[in-house]
Amino acid sequence: MTSPALVPNAIIEVNDVSKWFGDKVANSKLTCSFGPGVTGLLGPNGAGKTTLLRMLAGLTQPSTGSISVDGLDPRGHPKLFERVGLVPEEDAVYEFLTARQYVTYAAQLTGLADPSQAAADALATVQLTESADRKLGEFSKGMKQRTRVAAAIAHRPDILILDEPLNGTDPVQRARLIALIRSLAANGATVIVSSHVLAEVERIADRVLAMTNGRLAAAGNVEAIRAAMIDIPYKVRIDADDLRGLGALLIGHPLITSVAIGNSEMVIETNDLGALGRDLPGLAIDSGVRITRFQPEDMSLEAVFGYLDKRR
């Protein structure tokens, strides 16, 4: 069976890659691949995400193993950079430049015939046209972040590497950037988004690679990762008009591993969420209990990563 860390028709391939700095191991024996669509690279600070992204972009080379972009080593083929857009983790910008000057400069570096127009288009895409001629030193952190995204997409790359791209953005800006990222992927781009803001990765990514301590911990969509953890029960929050009556029915039920009843809700655990969802309505009807909420909280990426971290 093919590993979920690998995709068919991969654009970027990572083969048994390790990276260390002195005696510090940043990445260890990573094998994975990336293709069109959005892949979320998930993990806490220090998990090795940024080091991996820097290797994918050709900014540093693996200590062992290999990375290829369309079959080529990014370190040995600078022309590949014309296909790659990068938003690095560091938020430094040239604060003496205006946003227009900054993005135009980025477009010039990729050899575009009309970098000024490309910059104008990119700034419009991130909705910074009205502020384009203000100096970056006057910008908020979120506006600087949008400028950096504009610089990364000005040359219309088909590979986009984004390290914590939503940092500093407000909820409206965040929603717009997520929509932009997904639209680029829908048009065929290979997009890799690194984040520790777990709910946002869930909104952005079609596929998730979770990292801990420089290693790949899990791969797949959120539901697939969670379903693979058969030894860890799902936690479900339930509201009903007779919690104690419902709780008495559920205690000892073969699908239920625990029941906890509070003043306003019940929390149960089950190893088979689908079967419970099918059985519970009938139980409630037979007992005359009205259920007003059935919320599986473990389907969030935050819960998934918490389980992964505990299992290291």
Phi, psi and omega in degrees: 000136180290138179295140176294348176284350181248148179237150175289153178053046183294142173269321180240131180235132178243119187239105174052049186269131170234149178217128176226155177237104187063236179263008179263123178267117180269320178225143183224113172052052179274129172229118181196172178211164185224139176224188181306145186110184182254123172251125176269128176260108192251137176166160179287170175302135181091003181283345180105009183295311184297319178299317178298315181296322178296325177289321179298325181277355179082013181279338175212160184250152178297150172287320173218161182086186184216153175231136177226145174241113187051040177083001183245147175284117182299336179287336184254002183224082183303335180299337177299333182298336178291344180260355188247134170249135185229129167246101183286167181296320182296135184262016181291137174224167175280097190289347178276351178268154169282165178301320181296317180295320182296312182289324177297319178299316178298321179293323178297323182296336180267002174079024180294147180291327181228076184295330180295316179291321178299319178295317179299317180295317182293320178294324176294323181298323179263012175060050176238018183301316184292336181254009189299333184258014171270149178289145182297334177297343179267354186278152168288168179299320180294322179291322176297320180296319179294326177295320179293323175295318178301319179296326182286333184254359185302325182267013177053061182289155175261000173230124183233123181244117188236116181257107182052055187289343184263003180304131173081358182270149177278172185303322180291314179298321181297315180298321180292320179292322177298317178297321178296313181300316181291326179291322177297318179294321180297334179270011172106359181286151170266113186242129177240121184240120177261139179196155167250001176274094198293319181296330180287321176299321179299324179284329187272315200265144171276336189214146185231134167247120180259132182241142170221134177051041176079000181246159175278121183265327182195160180211150179131188172279170186300316183296320181293320178297315182294319182295333180287344183269065188291344181273357181243121184288154171284142175254130183232133176261132184231133169250140178206163181281350176217080184298318184290323177296317178293320179299322179297325178290324187277332179298123181090354177294139185297339180272349187255129178260339175199153177224128176231124184248124176253193181289327187235355180203164175243140175242121179241163174233140181217149176268354181220088185296319182298314180295321178296319179299329178280325185277327189298318179302319179296318177299318181295317180297315181298328183265355180075022180262136178259117179269127181251348176209137174222097190238106175283103186284343185282358179279357176281151178297330181298316179293319179301312182293325177302319178294318180300317183295322180293334186269001182299000000 
